Amino acid sequence: MAPYNAHDLRHTNAPRLMSIGISAKVVSERLDHSNISITLDTYFHVLQDAQKEAAEKIDNFFSSTK
């Protein structure tokens, strides 16, 4: 396997940052994207996973308070 290059590291770093709650705006700035839409278009799947997790946590919270 070839060593990782800078592009590979960016594509590993960005989703991990967003998955731990770092805002897409901050990630976009760290990656030096000219527009947040570039970040969102590239890494939107991470945000979808976060939304699903949030919905499950909210559901669990309300289910346990009944």
C-alpha positions as protocol buffer text, in pm:
chain_id: "A"
residue {
  index: 1
  type: MET
  ca { x: 0 y: 0 z: 0 }
}
residue {
  index: 2
  type: ALA
  ca { x: 132 y: 341 z: -94 }
}
residue {
  index: 3
  type: PRO
  ca { x: 185 y: 602 z: 177 }
}
residue {
  index: 4
  type: TYR
  ca { x: -91 y: 851 z: 231 }
}
residue {
  index: 5
  type: ASN
  ca { x: -68 y: 1181 z: 52 }
}
residue {
  index: 6
  type: ALA
  ca { x: -202 y: 1520 z: 161 }
}
residue {
  index: 7
  type: HIS
  ca { x: -526 y: 1470 z: -32 }
}
residue {
  index: 8
  type: ASP
  ca { x: -595 y: 1141 z: 147 }
}
residue {
  index: 9
  type: LEU
  ca { x: -532 y: 1303 z: 483 }
}
residue {
  index: 10
  type: ARG
  ca { x: -774 y: 1585 z: 406 }
}
residue {
  index: 11
  type: HIS
  ca { x: -1044 y: 1335 z: 316 }
}
residue {
  index: 12
  type: THR
  ca { x: -983 y: 1152 z: 641 }
}
residue {
  index: 13
  type: ASN
  ca { x: -955 y: 1459 z: 860 }
}
residue {
  index: 14
  type: ALA
  ca { x: -1263 y: 1650 z: 742 }
}
residue {
  index: 15
  type: PRO
  ca { x: -1526 y: 1382 z: 806 }
}
residue {
  index: 16
  type: ARG
  ca { x: -1373 y: 1299 z: 1143 }
}
residue {
  index: 17
  type: LEU
  ca { x: -1385 y: 1663 z: 1251 }
}
residue {
  index: 18
  type: MET
  ca { x: -1749 y: 1695 z: 1148 }
}
residue {
  index: 19
  type: SER
  ca { x: -1839 y: 1364 z: 1310 }
}
residue {
  index: 20
  type: ILE
  ca { x: -1721 y: 1494 z: 1648 }
}
residue {
  index: 21
  type: GLY
  ca { x: -1926 y: 1811 z: 1616 }
}
residue {
  index: 22
  type: ILE
  ca { x: -1687 y: 2059 z: 1457 }
}
residue {
  index: 23
  type: SER
  ca { x: -1901 y: 2282 z: 1238 }
}
residue {
  index: 24
  type: ALA
  ca { x: -1880 y: 2252 z: 861 }
}
residue {
  index: 25
  type: LYS
  ca { x: -1787 y: 2621 z: 849 }
}
residue {
  index: 26
  type: VAL
  ca { x: -1480 y: 2564 z: 1067 }
}
residue {
  index: 27
  type: VAL
  ca { x: -1382 y: 2254 z: 869 }
}
residue {
  index: 28
  type: SER
  ca { x: -1424 y: 2453 z: 547 }
}
residue {
  index: 29
  type: GLU
  ca { x: -1194 y: 2725 z: 676 }
}
residue {
  index: 30
  type: ARG
  ca { x: -934 y: 2470 z: 795 }
}
residue {
  index: 31
  type: LEU
  ca { x: -934 y: 2308 z: 450 }
}
residue {
  index: 32
  type: ASP
  ca { x: -906 y: 2651 z: 288 }
}
residue {
  index: 33
  type: HIS
  ca { x: -1215 y: 2594 z: 75 }
}
residue {
  index: 34
  type: SER
  ca { x: -1326 y: 2913 z: -96 }
}
residue {
  index: 35
  type: ASN
  ca { x: -1688 y: 2839 z: -10 }
}
residue {
  index: 36
  type: ILE
  ca { x: -1860 y: 2626 z: 255 }
}
residue {
  index: 37
  type: SER
  ca { x: -2068 y: 2464 z: -21 }
}
residue {
  index: 38
  type: ILE
  ca { x: -1754 y: 2287 z: -144 }
}
residue {
  index: 39
  type: THR
  ca { x: -1714 y: 2130 z: 200 }
}
residue {
  index: 40
  type: LEU
  ca { x: -2081 y: 2042 z: 229 }
}
residue {
  index: 41
  type: ASP
  ca { x: -2095 y: 1893 z: -121 }
}
residue {
  index: 42
  type: THR
  ca { x: -1788 y: 1680 z: -51 }
}
residue {
  index: 43
  type: TYR
  ca { x: -1864 y: 1569 z: 304 }
}
residue {
  index: 44
  type: PHE
  ca { x: -2245 y: 1590 z: 332 }
}
residue {
  index: 45
  type: HIS
  ca { x: -2273 y: 1218 z: 411 }
}
residue {
  index: 46
  type: VAL
  ca { x: -2103 y: 1284 z: 745 }
}
residue {
  index: 47
  type: LEU
  ca { x: -2368 y: 1539 z: 835 }
}
residue {
  index: 48
  type: GLN
  ca { x: -2642 y: 1296 z: 737 }
}
residue {
  index: 49
  type: ASP
  ca { x: -2494 y: 1037 z: 974 }
}
residue {
  index: 50
  type: ALA
  ca { x: -2481 y: 1298 z: 1250 }
}
residue {
  index: 51
  type: GLN
  ca { x: -2846 y: 1390 z: 1190 }
}
residue {
  index: 52
  type: LYS
  ca { x: -2947 y: 1024 z: 1216 }
}
residue {
  index: 53
  type: GLU
  ca { x: -2753 y: 985 z: 1541 }
}
residue {
  index: 54
  type: ALA
  ca { x: -2910 y: 1303 z: 1682 }
}
residue {
  index: 55
  type: ALA
  ca { x: -3260 y: 1181 z: 1592 }
}
residue {
  index: 56
  type: GLU
  ca { x: -3195 y: 849 z: 1765 }
}
residue {
  index: 57
  type: LYS
  ca { x: -3069 y: 1023 z: 2080 }
}
residue {
  index: 58
  type: ILE
  ca { x: -3371 y: 1253 z: 2089 }
}
residue {
  index: 59
  type: ASP
  ca { x: -3604 y: 957 z: 2039 }
}
residue {
  index: 60
  type: ASN
  ca { x: -3430 y: 764 z: 2318 }
}
residue {
  index: 61
  type: PHE
  ca { x: -3455 y: 1065 z: 2548 }
}
residue {
  index: 62
  type: PHE
  ca { x: -3828 y: 1107 z: 2498 }
}
residue {
  index: 63
  type: SER
  ca { x: -3890 y: 733 z: 2515 }
}
residue {
  index: 64
  type: SER
  ca { x: -3716 y: 709 z: 2852 }
}
residue {
  index: 65
  type: THR
  ca { x: -3908 y: 1002 z: 3006 }
}
residue {
  index: 66
  type: LYS
  ca { x: -4253 y: 848 z: 2957 }
}
